[in-house]
């Protein structure tokens, strides 16, 4: 489902990933929603609140709208092959390959 919300991608150790998935399953949430909730709750901790409150104005990043999301609406995938590269010879080759696959299935 497309969204205009900003994204954060992170890598994590398998044990941490397992915990996030377990919590997501137990609370009927998506992995993304569970991770966002955990981050939101972590940011409420005094340690992180103090860092946010004492941040120099030049370090503060304001919420923003992802302008790229508007330029991709409606989103579509580009075809993997251009129309001009599909020739009668390519179609014959594909038909031959499909015949071979069907023969393997039988």
C-alpha atoms as one frame of an Amber mdcrd trajectory, in Angstrom:
protein
   0.000   0.000   0.000   1.560   3.320  -1.046   2.217   5.887   1.638   3.562
   9.403   1.771   5.087   8.839   5.198   8.879   9.109   5.414  10.701   5.791
   5.604  13.590   4.510   7.691  15.286   1.261   6.821  17.486  -0.455   9.368
  19.472  -3.626   9.756  19.311  -5.550  13.029  20.684  -8.623  14.678  18.590
 -11.803  14.237  17.633 -11.872  17.930  16.300  -8.319  17.821  14.461  -9.039
  14.567  12.892 -12.101  16.163  11.689 -10.010  19.112  10.127  -7.399  16.822
   8.358 -10.119  14.805   7.130 -11.845  17.950   5.714  -8.592  19.318   4.124
  -7.789  15.953   2.455 -11.208  15.858   1.259 -10.993  19.462  -0.249  -7.531
  18.963  -1.682  -8.078  15.455   0.546  -5.398  13.935   2.703  -5.281  10.858
   6.466  -5.408  11.323   6.683  -1.812  10.160   3.988  -0.626  12.549   5.559
  -2.517  15.462   9.001  -1.054  14.741   7.532   2.462  14.471   5.699   2.028
  17.780   8.853   0.793  19.519  10.839   3.742  18.178   8.095   6.172  19.214
   8.051   4.764  22.744  11.849   4.740  22.961  11.945   8.424  22.007   9.787
   9.189  25.051  12.526   7.925  27.374  14.184  10.704  29.414  17.615   9.913
  27.946  16.470  10.628  24.382  14.123  13.454  25.332  17.038  15.274  26.989
  19.118  14.940  23.816  16.247  16.216  21.681  15.546  19.159  23.977  19.195
  20.234  24.098  19.826  19.872  20.361  21.389  22.852  18.641  18.889  24.438
  16.222  21.235  23.598  13.342  20.937  19.894  14.258  17.147  19.830  14.391
  15.507  18.192  11.388  11.973  19.411  10.780   9.251  17.012   9.666   8.864
  17.150   5.937   6.696  15.950   3.134   8.417  13.547   0.760   8.090  15.391
  -2.537   9.168  12.274  -4.416   5.929  10.548  -3.386   3.874  13.121  -5.296
   5.974  12.766  -8.421   5.405   8.994  -8.483   1.630   9.111  -8.179   0.174
   7.014  -9.539   3.056   4.605  -9.089   3.728   2.198 -11.888   6.463  -0.278
 -12.689   8.368   0.175 -15.862   8.216  -2.828 -18.173  11.277  -5.045 -18.083
  11.503  -5.133 -21.881  10.853  -2.285 -24.252   8.223  -2.864 -26.914  10.718
  -2.406 -29.737  12.846  -5.325 -28.441   9.949  -7.779 -28.761  10.316  -9.217
 -32.236   8.655 -12.171 -33.959  11.892 -14.102 -33.411  11.758 -13.361 -29.657
   8.148 -14.537 -29.522   9.061 -17.797 -31.310  11.924 -18.323 -28.853   9.604
 -17.716 -25.896   7.029 -20.124 -27.304   9.733 -22.751 -27.703  10.861 -22.236
 -24.091   7.272 -22.449 -22.839   6.845 -25.723 -24.733   9.971 -27.086 -23.081
   8.681 -26.061 -19.635   5.333 -27.727 -20.283   7.145 -30.900 -21.370   9.137
 -30.861 -18.114   5.933 -30.562 -16.081   4.402 -33.629 -17.760
